[in-house]
Amino acid sequence: MVPTQLLAGLDPQQLHAVTTASQPLVIRAGAGSGKTRVLTRRVAYRAAIDDLDPRRALCVTFTREAAAELRSRLRRLGLRDLPAAGTFHAIALGQLRTRWHDQRQAEPTLLTDRTALLRRIAGHRLDPATLSRVAAEIDWARTRSIRPDRYGDARQRQRRQPGVDAELVASLFTELETAKRKAKLIDFDDLLERCAEAFRTDQGFADAQRWRFRHLFVDEFQDVNPLQFRLLQAWLGDGRDLCAVGDANQAIYGWNGADPTLFGRLTDLLDGGEVVDLTTNHRSSPAVVAVAGAALAPGAAPRPSLARPEAPAPRILACRDEDHELATIAGQLRRWNDRGVPWREQAVLVRTNAQVRTLVEGLARHAIPAARAGSADRALLRALPQPTAGTTFEQFLEEVSDPALVTLAQEYAALDLRPTPGGFISWAATANADEAVSTDAVRVGTFHRAKGREWRAVVVAGVEDGYVPASTVRADEERRLFYVALSRATELLVCTWAAERVVRGAAGERRPSPYLDAVARACTEAQAADEARPMPPDFARSAGLSRTVAAAGENSVRATGPAGPRVATTLLERLGRGIEQRNAALRRWRDAQARLAGVPPHLVLGDAALAVLAEDPPADLDDLAGRAGVGALRARRFGPDLLRILGS
């Protein structure tokens, strides 16, 4: 009998995705559509109807944190036996270690930073930008199993234009592979290649592993690269028991070799299967969904759920320079915190790692607690005890005191049939661990790091041409990346940009991102919907507003339709337009309330009061109540609306 909790709260699309008997199953899940909920419920549902043995299930994720979250949710759903879960690399390493042990082969040393080795090989021959492009091309080639001597031809066939000489890439690629071979090193891509090859050449190994893991689940399939897909096919063999979940709108790793077309062609590549679409966003408010979707091509974004409550309209804030932007962000974060949003439920997202470093340091100067992505896990792994010769895994585990490390070790043991201390340390390096902030701190990270996460309140900062997009070579992917950042917010969303900024040591004028035009129009539409919310019928009477001049009030209503703003492109325009836009927004709201109450606009709030509020927005309700022309009564009734409109 299926426990009622497994199917409770699912919308019709989710319910079908959980219960369908189709194999393979492809679930196209938009942002906020509940993909992790569906994935875990499907595992638990199939286990409940004896259609799946959890001990024989393998869940492939792209971060260790995602794997841990999946296992945690399954545990809460009542599963005693949990599936193995991990990244492609971690799973491949676990399988290879079993084979190396059985064949009494020495375990090679894992190279965890291929770019660092490439940097040593190149020496002073390359500047950092060229080295980065060479490394990216080698990544692209490796994920497609292209050898150094075939790189030039493959690049020409694919019409790639990476901005670096093909012969230079091929030469350094060859040197890199030679250096690895001499030092007996293998990198992450080698793990995938060797594992796939072992399945092809060792039938006994392949049969044993396919018996062990016969139910396959793959999350974030749009990020799979050709080499990972080759390994997935090896794991699957002639089987059909595969569930793949992904979202084409969140394909943001093409620069690193991912091929999002694999997800779109999956049923053809696997000779059949069912496709289920999850199109309703249950995570974010309708306004956030609409504004985030404006970053995509028309019709691509999931529709908002009617069950989600309304929230304040997202806003775009133009700043004079990076110092003004930092102060603006710090002020916004503090106001959210003062209004009950914990620091840990807020995030600041930027395009590059350099911006992350600057923001974390800057927020500290403003007394805002901030945590940078990845820092916790790196410190955690450094705390591992160093095993001595002959130490068993059980003995090693007894020396581990940190609960997070114990959980990590348990995840490793689920993948490696013969766990050892050294194997755990190597596996931890492949797990693509990310950081979950445990302290009450604002999360500061890149758009890429934000993938798969959500916060109540999000600032997307530095939304300028040159950052967003950072490259015009992959414009479509950059647009999707911006969408990922915007769609992380559940309730509160703000974008900032600076008219001047110091970049690489030189100060210069900046322009807003070309993607902001459509987003600004969506913000205006959301703002207009906010302002149109009706005044309670009894407010005019309780506030003492006279209805004797209703006719005059109707004649004096200012006709100010919600025209879409165009983002200012010069500093002077921006300075004046910010006040003008706030004043116009206040007037639209004031006039709408007056019409609903049947009173003249000035009885809701006078022009002079509006002008002062637009020029000097209040910090909070107490500040608002002390302003001339407002008072305590209006502050209590209109305060939340006014503070939202003014961005306080």
C-alpha positions as CSV (number, residue, x, y, z in Angstrom):
1,M,0.0,0.0,0.0
2,V,1.3,3.4,-1.0
3,P,1.7,5.8,2.0
4,T,-0.6,8.9,1.3
5,Q,2.3,11.3,2.0
6,L,4.1,10.1,-1.2
7,L,1.4,11.5,-3.4
8,A,0.1,14.4,-1.2
9,G,0.4,17.9,-2.5
10,L,1.5,17.0,-6.1
11,D,0.0,18.9,-9.0
12,P,-1.4,16.7,-11.9
13,Q,1.9,17.0,-13.9
14,Q,4.0,16.0,-10.9
15,L,1.6,13.2,-10.0
16,H,1.9,11.7,-13.5
17,A,5.7,12.0,-13.4
18,V,5.9,10.2,-10.1
19,T,3.5,7.3,-10.9
20,T,4.0,6.6,-14.7
21,A,5.4,3.2,-15.5
22,S,7.2,4.5,-18.6
23,Q,10.9,3.7,-19.1
24,P,13.0,5.6,-20.0
25,L,11.3,8.7,-18.5
26,V,12.4,12.2,-19.4
27,I,11.1,14.9,-17.0
28,R,11.5,18.5,-18.4
29,A,11.2,20.5,-15.2
30,G,11.3,24.3,-15.2
31,A,12.8,26.4,-12.4
32,G,10.8,26.0,-9.2
33,S,8.6,23.2,-10.7
34,G,9.5,20.7,-8.0
35,K,12.0,18.5,-9.8
36,T,13.7,17.2,-6.6
37,R,10.3,16.6,-5.0
38,V,9.3,14.6,-8.1
39,L,12.6,12.7,-8.3
40,T,12.5,11.6,-4.6
41,R,8.8,10.8,-4.6
42,R,9.3,8.7,-7.7
43,V,12.0,6.7,-6.0
44,A,10.0,6.3,-2.9
45,Y,6.7,5.5,-4.8
46,R,8.4,2.8,-6.9
47,A,9.9,1.3,-3.7
48,A,6.5,1.3,-2.0
49,I,4.9,-0.7,-4.9
50,D,7.9,-3.1,-5.0
51,D,8.9,-1.8,-8.5
52,L,12.4,-0.7,-7.2
53,D,14.9,-1.9,-4.7
54,P,16.5,1.3,-3.2
55,R,19.8,-0.6,-2.6
56,R,20.0,-1.2,-6.3
57,A,19.2,2.4,-7.3
58,L,21.8,5.0,-8.3
59,C,21.1,8.7,-8.3
60,V,23.5,10.9,-10.3
61,T,23.9,14.5,-9.4
62,F,26.3,17.3,-10.2
63,T,27.3,18.3,-6.6
64,R,27.7,16.3,-3.4
65,E,25.3,18.7,-1.7
66,A,22.6,17.8,-4.2
67,A,23.3,14.1,-3.5
68,A,23.1,14.6,0.2
69,E,19.8,16.5,-0.1
70,L,18.3,13.8,-2.2
71,R,19.2,11.1,0.3
72,S,18.0,13.3,3.2
73,R,14.6,13.8,1.5
74,L,14.3,10.0,0.9
75,R,15.0,9.3,4.5
76,R,12.2,11.8,5.5
77,L,9.9,9.9,3.2
78,G,10.4,6.8,5.2
79,L,12.9,4.8,3.2
80,R,15.2,2.7,5.4
81,D,17.5,1.6,2.6
82,L,18.8,4.5,0.6
83,P,20.0,4.7,-3.0
84,A,23.6,5.4,-3.7
85,A,24.0,9.0,-4.9
86,G,26.9,11.0,-6.2
87,T,28.5,12.8,-9.1
88,F,29.6,11.1,-12.3
89,H,33.2,11.4,-11.2
90,A,32.7,10.1,-7.7
91,I,30.7,7.1,-8.9
92,A,33.2,6.3,-11.6
93,L,36.1,6.4,-9.0
94,G,34.2,4.1,-6.7
95,Q,33.6,1.6,-9.4
96,L,37.2,1.8,-10.7
97,R,38.6,1.3,-7.2
98,T,36.7,-1.9,-6.9
99,R,38.1,-3.1,-10.2
100,W,41.7,-2.0,-9.3
101,H,41.4,-3.9,-6.0
102,D,40.1,-7.1,-7.7
103,Q,42.9,-7.0,-10.3
104,R,45.5,-6.0,-7.7
105,Q,46.4,-2.9,-9.6
106,A,48.0,0.1,-8.0
107,E,45.7,3.0,-7.7
108,P,46.9,6.0,-9.7
109,T,47.2,9.5,-8.2
110,L,44.2,11.8,-8.9
111,L,45.0,15.2,-10.5
112,T,42.4,17.5,-9.0
113,D,43.5,20.7,-10.8
114,R,44.3,20.2,-14.4
115,T,44.6,23.9,-15.1
116,A,47.3,24.3,-12.4
117,L,49.4,21.6,-14.1
118,L,48.8,23.3,-17.5
119,R,49.9,26.6,-16.0
120,R,53.2,25.1,-14.9
121,I,53.8,23.5,-18.3
122,A,53.1,26.8,-20.1
123,G,55.3,28.8,-17.8
124,H,55.7,32.4,-19.0
125,R,54.7,31.6,-22.5
126,L,51.0,32.6,-22.0
127,D,49.2,35.5,-20.4
128,P,46.3,34.5,-18.0
129,A,43.5,35.2,-20.6
130,T,45.2,33.0,-23.3
131,L,45.9,30.2,-20.7
132,S,42.2,30.3,-19.7
133,R,41.1,29.9,-23.4
134,V,43.6,27.0,-23.9
135,A,42.3,25.3,-20.8
136,A,38.7,25.7,-22.0
137,E,39.5,24.2,-25.3
138,I,41.2,21.2,-23.7
139,D,38.2,20.8,-21.5
140,W,36.0,20.8,-24.6
141,A,38.1,18.2,-26.3
142,R,38.4,15.9,-23.3
143,T,34.6,15.8,-22.8
144,R,34.3,14.6,-26.4
145,S,37.2,12.1,-26.1
146,I,39.2,14.0,-28.7
147,R,42.9,13.3,-28.7
148,P,45.5,16.1,-29.1
149,D,46.4,15.1,-32.7
150,R,42.7,15.2,-33.7
151,Y,41.9,18.5,-32.0
152,G,42.5,20.8,-35.0
153,D,40.3,18.7,-37.3
154,A,37.5,18.4,-34.7
155,R,37.6,22.2,-34.1
156,Q,37.3,22.9,-37.8
157,R,34.4,20.5,-38.2
158,Q,32.5,22.2,-35.3
159,R,33.4,25.7,-36.6
160,R,34.7,26.7,-33.2
161,Q,36.2,30.1,-32.8
162,P,37.7,30.2,-29.3
163,G,40.1,33.1,-30.0
164,V,43.3,31.0,-29.6
165,D,45.5,29.3,-32.1
166,A,44.7,25.7,-32.8
167,E,48.3,24.6,-33.1
168,L,49.1,26.2,-29.7
169,V,46.2,24.3,-28.1
170,A,47.2,21.0,-29.7
171,S,50.8,21.5,-28.6
172,L,50.0,22.3,-25.0
173,F,47.4,19.5,-24.9
174,T,50.1,17.0,-26.0
175,E,52.5,18.3,-23.3
176,L,49.8,18.1,-20.7
177,E,49.0,14.4,-21.5
178,T,52.7,13.6,-21.6
179,A,53.3,15.2,-18.2
180,K,50.4,13.3,-16.7
181,R,51.6,10.0,-18.0
182,K,55.1,10.4,-16.7
183,A,53.8,11.4,-13.3
184,K,51.2,8.6,-13.3
185,L,48.4,11.0,-12.8
186,I,44.8,10.7,-13.9
187,D,42.3,13.6,-14.0
188,F,38.5,13.7,-13.7
189,D,37.9,13.1,-17.4
190,D,40.3,10.1,-17.3
191,L,38.1,8.6,-14.6
192,L,35.1,8.7,-16.9
193,E,37.0,7.4,-19.9
194,R,38.6,4.5,-18.0
195,C,35.3,3.5,-16.3
196,A,33.4,3.5,-19.7
197,E,36.2,1.5,-21.2
198,A,36.2,-1.0,-18.4
199,F,32.5,-1.6,-19.0
200,R,33.2,-2.2,-22.7
201,T,36.2,-4.6,-22.3
202,D,35.4,-6.4,-19.0
203,Q,32.1,-8.2,-19.2
204,G,32.3,-9.6,-15.7
205,F,32.9,-6.1,-14.2
206,A,30.1,-4.6,-16.3
207,D,27.6,-7.4,-15.3
208,A,28.4,-7.0,-11.6
209,Q,28.0,-3.2,-11.7
210,R,24.8,-3.3,-13.7
211,W,23.4,-5.8,-11.3
212,R,24.4,-3.6,-8.4
213,F,22.9,-0.4,-9.9
214,R,19.9,-1.4,-12.1
215,H,17.7,1.7,-11.5
216,L,19.3,4.9,-12.7
217,F,18.2,8.5,-12.0
218,V,20.0,11.5,-13.4
219,D,19.4,15.1,-12.2
220,E,20.3,18.3,-14.1
221,F,20.6,16.3,-17.3
222,Q,20.9,19.4,-19.4
223,D,24.5,19.8,-18.0
224,V,25.6,16.3,-19.1
225,N,28.6,16.3,-21.6
226,P,29.3,13.7,-24.3
227,L,31.8,11.8,-22.1
228,Q,29.4,11.6,-19.2
229,F,26.7,10.4,-21.6
230,R,29.0,7.7,-22.9
231,L,29.5,6.5,-19.3
232,L,25.8,6.7,-18.6
233,Q,25.1,4.5,-21.6
234,A,27.7,2.0,-20.3
235,W,26.0,1.9,-16.9
236,L,22.6,1.4,-18.6
237,G,23.7,-1.3,-21.1
238,D,20.6,-2.9,-22.6
239,G,18.5,-1.7,-19.7
240,R,15.6,0.8,-19.9
241,D,15.3,1.8,-16.3
242,L,16.4,5.4,-16.5
243,C,14.7,8.6,-15.2
244,A,16.4,11.9,-16.4
245,V,15.4,15.3,-15.1
246,G,16.5,18.6,-16.6
247,D,15.6,22.0,-17.8
248,A,16.8,23.4,-21.1
249,N,16.4,27.0,-19.8
250,Q,19.1,26.2,-17.1
251,A,21.7,24.9,-19.5
252,I,24.7,27.0,-18.4
253,Y,27.8,24.8,-18.7
254,G,28.4,24.7,-22.5
255,W,31.6,26.6,-21.9
256,N,32.8,23.5,-19.8
257,G,31.9,20.9,-22.5
258,A,28.2,20.3,-21.6
259,D,26.0,19.5,-24.6
260,P,22.4,20.5,-23.7
261,T,21.1,19.0,-27.0
262,L,21.6,15.6,-25.5
263,F,18.7,16.2,-23.2
264,G,16.5,17.4,-26.0
265,R,17.4,14.3,-28.1
266,L,17.3,11.8,-25.2
267,T,14.3,9.7,-26.3
268,D,15.8,9.4,-29.8
269,L,19.2,8.4,-28.4
270,L,17.6,5.8,-26.1
271,D,15.2,4.6,-28.7
272,G,12.0,5.7,-27.1
273,G,10.6,6.7,-23.7
274,E,8.0,9.2,-22.3
275,V,8.5,12.9,-21.9
276,V,6.7,14.7,-19.0
277,D,6.7,18.5,-18.7
278,L,6.5,20.2,-15.3
279,T,5.6,23.8,-16.3
280,T,4.2,25.4,-13.1
281,N,6.6,27.3,-10.8
282,H,5.7,26.6,-7.2
283,R,8.8,28.3,-5.7
284,S,8.6,32.0,-6.5
285,S,6.0,34.6,-6.3
286,P,4.2,35.4,-9.6
287,A,6.0,38.7,-9.9
288,V,9.5,37.0,-9.5
289,V,8.5,34.3,-12.1
290,A,7.4,37.0,-14.6
291,V,10.5,39.1,-14.2
292,A,12.9,36.2,-14.3
293,G,11.2,34.8,-17.3
294,A,11.6,38.1,-19.1
295,A,15.3,37.3,-19.4
296,L,14.5,34.3,-21.6
297,A,13.0,34.1,-25.1
298,P,9.2,34.7,-25.2
299,G,7.2,31.7,-24.1
300,A,10.2,29.8,-22.6
301,A,9.6,30.5,-18.9
302,P,7.3,28.3,-16.7
303,R,4.0,29.8,-15.7
304,P,3.6,31.0,-12.1
305,S,1.5,28.9,-9.6
306,L,-1.7,30.5,-8.5
307,A,-1.1,29.0,-5.1
308,R,1.9,31.2,-4.5
309,P,1.1,34.4,-2.6
310,E,1.9,37.8,-4.2
311,A,5.0,39.5,-3.1
312,P,6.6,43.0,-3.7
313,A,7.5,43.7,-7.3
314,P,11.2,43.2,-8.2
315,R,13.2,46.4,-8.7
316,I,16.2,47.6,-10.7
317,L,18.4,50.1,-8.8
318,A,21.0,52.2,-10.8
319,C,24.0,53.3,-8.7
320,R,26.7,56.0,-9.3
321,D,29.7,53.7,-8.8
322,E,30.7,50.5,-7.1
323,D,30.9,52.2,-3.7
324,H,27.4,53.5,-4.0
325,E,26.3,50.0,-5.2
326,L,27.9,48.3,-2.2
327,A,26.1,50.8,0.2
328,T,22.8,50.2,-1.7
329,I,23.1,46.5,-1.4
330,A,24.1,46.6,2.3
331,G,21.2,48.9,3.1
332,Q,18.8,46.6,1.2
333,L,20.1,43.5,3.0
334,R,19.8,45.2,6.4
335,R,16.2,46.4,5.7
336,W,15.2,42.9,4.7
337,N,16.8,41.5,7.9
338,D,15.0,44.2,10.0
339,R,11.7,43.1,8.5
340,G,12.2,39.5,9.5
341,V,14.2,37.9,6.7
342,P,17.2,36.1,8.3
343,W,20.6,36.7,6.9
344,R,20.9,33.1,5.8
345,E,17.7,33.5,3.7
346,Q,19.3,36.3,1.6
347,A,21.8,36.1,-1.2
348,V,23.9,38.4,-3.4
349,L,24.6,36.9,-6.8
350,V,27.2,38.1,-9.3
351,R,28.7,36.9,-12.5
352,T,32.4,36.4,-11.6
353,N,34.5,35.1,-8.7
354,A,36.4,38.4,-8.5
355,Q,33.1,40.2,-7.8
356,V,32.4,37.6,-5.0
357,R,35.7,38.4,-3.2
358,T,35.1,42.2,-3.5
359,L,31.5,41.9,-2.1
360,V,32.3,39.7,0.8
361,E,35.0,42.1,1.9
362,G,32.8,45.1,1.3
363,L,29.8,43.8,3.2
364,A,32.0,43.0,6.1
365,R,33.0,46.7,6.2
366,H,29.2,47.5,6.4
367,A,28.8,45.0,9.3
368,I,26.8,42.6,7.1
369,P,27.6,38.9,7.9
370,A,28.4,37.2,4.6
371,A,29.7,33.8,3.6
372,R,31.4,32.9,0.3
373,A,30.6,29.8,-1.6
374,G,32.9,26.7,-1.1
375,S,34.7,28.0,2.0
376,A,33.0,25.7,4.5
377,D,33.6,22.5,2.7
378,R,37.3,23.3,2.0
379,A,37.8,23.9,5.7
380,L,35.8,20.7,6.5
381,L,38.1,18.5,4.4
382,R,41.2,20.0,5.9
383,A,39.9,18.8,9.2
384,L,40.0,15.2,8.2
385,P,42.4,13.0,10.3
386,Q,45.4,11.7,8.4
387,P,45.2,7.9,8.3
388,T,48.3,5.8,9.1
389,A,49.3,2.6,7.3
390,G,47.0,-0.3,8.0
391,T,44.1,1.9,9.4
392,T,40.8,0.4,8.3
393,F,37.9,2.6,7.2
394,E,36.0,1.8,10.3
395,Q,38.9,2.8,12.5
396,F,39.3,6.0,10.4
397,L,35.7,6.8,10.8
398,E,35.9,6.5,14.6
399,E,38.4,9.4,14.6
400,V,36.0,11.6,12.6
401,S,34.1,13.8,15.1
402,D,32.4,16.3,12.8
403,P,28.8,15.1,11.9
404,A,29.1,16.6,8.4
405,L,32.2,14.5,7.7
406,V,30.5,11.4,9.0
407,T,27.6,12.0,6.6
408,L,30.1,12.5,3.8
409,A,31.9,9.3,4.7
410,Q,28.6,7.4,4.6
411,E,27.8,8.7,1.2
412,Y,31.2,7.5,0.0
413,A,30.7,4.0,1.6
414,A,27.5,3.7,-0.4
415,L,29.4,4.0,-3.6
416,D,32.6,2.0,-2.9
417,L,32.3,-1.7,-2.1
418,R,35.7,-1.7,-0.4
419,P,35.9,1.7,1.4
420,T,39.3,2.8,2.7
421,P,40.6,6.0,4.3
422,G,42.7,6.9,1.2
423,G,39.7,6.1,-1.1
424,F,37.5,8.4,0.9
425,I,40.0,11.3,0.7
426,S,40.3,10.8,-3.1
427,W,36.5,10.5,-3.5
428,A,35.9,13.7,-1.5
429,A,38.1,15.5,-4.1
430,T,35.8,14.3,-6.9
431,A,32.5,15.0,-5.2
432,N,32.3,18.6,-6.5
433,A,31.4,19.7,-3.0
434,D,29.6,23.0,-2.4
435,E,29.0,24.9,0.7
436,A,25.8,25.1,2.7
437,V,25.9,28.1,5.0
438,S,25.2,26.9,8.5
439,T,25.7,30.2,10.2
440,D,23.3,33.1,9.9
441,A,25.0,34.8,7.0
442,V,24.2,36.3,3.6
443,R,25.3,33.9,0.9
444,V,27.5,35.6,-1.7
445,G,28.2,33.6,-4.9
446,T,28.3,33.4,-8.6
447,F,25.4,32.8,-10.9
448,H,26.8,29.3,-11.5
449,R,27.1,28.5,-7.8
450,A,23.5,29.6,-7.3
451,K,22.2,26.8,-9.5
452,G,19.8,24.5,-7.6
453,R,19.4,26.9,-4.7
454,E,16.8,29.3,-3.5
455,W,16.5,32.2,-1.0
456,R,13.6,34.4,0.1
457,A,15.5,37.5,-0.9
458,V,18.1,37.9,-3.6
459,V,20.2,40.8,-5.0
460,V,21.5,40.2,-8.4
461,A,24.4,42.7,-8.6
462,G,26.6,44.2,-11.3
463,V,24.0,43.7,-14.0
464,E,26.2,45.5,-16.6
465,D,27.3,44.9,-20.1
466,G,30.7,43.2,-19.7
467,Y,29.4,41.1,-16.8
468,V,25.9,40.2,-18.1
469,P,26.8,39.0,-20.6
470,A,30.4,38.4,-19.8
471,S,30.9,37.0,-23.3
472,T,29.1,37.5,-26.6
473,V,30.4,34.1,-27.9
474,R,27.7,32.3,-25.9
475,A,25.0,34.9,-25.8
476,D,22.2,32.4,-25.4
477,E,23.9,30.6,-22.5
478,E,24.6,34.0,-20.8
479,R,21.0,34.9,-21.1
480,R,20.0,31.5,-19.5
481,L,22.6,32.1,-16.7
482,F,21.0,35.5,-15.9
483,Y,17.6,33.7,-15.7
484,V,19.1,31.2,-13.3
485,A,20.2,34.0,-11.0
486,L,16.9,35.9,-11.1
487,S,14.9,32.7,-10.5
488,R,16.6,31.9,-7.2
489,A,14.4,34.4,-5.3
490,T,11.1,33.2,-3.8
491,E,9.7,36.5,-2.6
492,L,12.1,39.5,-2.9
493,L,14.3,40.4,-5.9
494,V,16.5,43.4,-6.6
495,C,18.9,44.0,-9.5
496,T,21.7,46.6,-9.3
497,W,24.2,48.1,-11.7
498,A,26.8,50.9,-11.5
499,A,27.3,53.8,-14.0
500,E,31.0,53.8,-13.2
501,R,33.3,51.0,-12.0
502,V,36.9,50.1,-11.6
503,V,37.6,47.0,-13.7
504,R,41.2,45.6,-13.9
505,G,42.5,48.7,-12.2
506,A,41.0,51.2,-14.6
507,A,37.9,53.3,-13.9
508,G,35.4,53.7,-16.6
509,E,31.8,54.2,-17.5
510,R,29.5,51.2,-17.6
511,R,26.3,50.5,-19.4
512,P,23.4,48.4,-18.1
513,S,23.1,44.9,-19.4
514,P,21.2,44.6,-22.7
515,Y,19.1,42.0,-21.0
516,L,17.7,44.6,-18.6
517,D,15.3,46.3,-21.0
518,A,12.9,43.3,-21.0
519,V,13.4,42.7,-17.3
520,A,12.6,46.4,-16.6
521,R,9.4,46.2,-18.5
522,A,8.4,43.2,-16.5
523,C,9.2,45.0,-13.3
524,T,7.0,47.9,-14.3
525,E,4.1,45.6,-15.0
526,A,4.5,43.9,-11.6
527,Q,4.7,47.3,-10.0
528,A,1.5,48.4,-11.7
529,A,-0.2,45.3,-10.4
530,D,1.0,46.0,-6.9
531,E,-0.4,49.6,-7.0
532,A,-3.8,48.5,-8.3
533,R,-4.5,46.4,-5.1
534,P,-7.7,48.0,-3.7
535,M,-8.1,50.1,-0.6
536,P,-10.5,48.4,2.0
537,P,-14.0,49.8,1.6
538,D,-14.1,51.2,5.1
539,F,-10.8,52.9,5.0
540,A,-12.1,56.3,3.7
541,R,-14.6,56.5,6.5
542,S,-12.1,55.3,9.2
543,A,-9.5,57.8,7.9
544,G,-12.0,60.7,7.9
545,L,-11.8,61.3,4.2
546,S,-14.8,63.3,3.0
547,R,-16.9,61.9,0.1
548,T,-18.6,65.3,-0.5
549,V,-16.1,66.2,-3.2
550,A,-16.1,62.9,-4.9
551,A,-17.0,64.5,-8.3
552,A,-14.1,66.9,-8.0
553,G,-11.8,64.1,-7.1
554,E,-12.7,62.1,-10.2
555,N,-12.0,65.1,-12.4
556,S,-8.6,65.7,-10.7
557,V,-7.2,62.2,-11.1
558,R,-3.9,62.4,-12.9
559,A,-3.7,60.2,-16.0
560,T,-0.4,58.4,-15.6
561,G,-0.4,55.0,-17.2
562,P,2.3,52.4,-16.4
563,A,4.7,53.2,-19.2
564,G,7.7,50.9,-19.3
565,P,10.9,52.7,-18.2
566,R,14.1,52.6,-20.2
567,V,17.2,52.1,-18.2
568,A,19.3,55.2,-17.9
569,T,22.5,55.1,-19.9
570,T,24.2,58.2,-18.5
571,L,24.9,59.2,-14.9
572,L,22.9,62.5,-15.0
573,E,19.9,60.8,-16.5
574,R,20.0,58.2,-13.8
575,L,20.2,60.7,-11.0
576,G,17.1,62.6,-12.0
577,R,15.1,59.7,-13.3
578,G,15.3,57.7,-10.1
579,I,13.4,60.5,-8.2
580,E,11.1,61.0,-11.1
581,Q,10.2,57.3,-11.4
582,R,9.6,57.1,-7.6
583,N,7.3,60.1,-7.8
584,A,5.4,58.7,-10.8
585,A,5.0,55.3,-9.1
586,L,3.7,57.1,-5.9
587,R,1.2,59.1,-8.0
588,R,-0.1,56.0,-9.8
589,W,-0.6,54.2,-6.5
590,R,-2.2,57.3,-4.9
591,D,-4.5,57.9,-7.8
592,A,-5.6,54.2,-7.9
593,Q,-6.4,54.3,-4.2
594,A,-8.4,57.5,-4.6
595,R,-10.5,56.1,-7.4
596,L,-11.3,53.0,-5.4
597,A,-12.3,55.1,-2.3
598,G,-14.2,57.7,-4.4
599,V,-12.2,60.6,-3.0
600,P,-9.9,63.3,-4.4
601,P,-6.2,62.1,-4.7
602,H,-4.9,64.8,-2.3
603,L,-7.1,63.3,0.5
604,V,-5.1,60.0,0.2
605,L,-1.7,61.8,0.1
606,G,-0.8,65.3,-1.0
607,D,1.5,66.2,-3.8
608,A,4.1,67.8,-1.5
609,A,4.2,64.7,0.7
610,L,4.7,62.5,-2.4
611,A,7.6,64.7,-3.6
612,V,9.4,64.6,-0.3
613,L,9.0,60.8,-0.1
614,A,10.3,60.3,-3.6
615,E,13.4,62.5,-3.0
616,D,14.1,61.1,0.5
617,P,12.5,57.6,1.0
618,P,11.8,56.8,4.6
619,A,13.9,54.1,6.3
620,D,10.9,52.4,8.1
621,L,7.3,52.8,9.3
622,D,8.3,55.0,12.2
623,D,10.2,57.3,9.9
624,L,7.3,57.4,7.5
625,A,4.8,58.3,10.3
626,G,6.9,61.3,11.2
627,R,6.8,62.8,7.7
628,A,4.7,65.8,7.1
629,G,1.4,65.0,5.4
630,V,1.6,61.3,6.4
631,G,1.0,60.8,10.1
632,A,0.5,57.6,12.1
633,L,-2.8,56.6,10.6
634,R,-1.7,56.7,7.0
635,A,1.6,55.1,8.0
636,R,-0.3,52.1,9.5
637,R,-2.6,51.7,6.5
638,F,-0.3,52.6,3.6
639,G,3.1,52.0,5.1
640,P,3.8,48.6,3.6
641,D,2.7,49.7,0.1
642,L,4.7,53.0,0.3
643,L,7.9,51.3,1.6
644,R,7.6,48.7,-1.1
645,I,7.2,51.2,-3.9
646,L,10.1,53.3,-2.6
647,G,12.3,50.3,-2.1
648,S,13.0,51.0,1.5
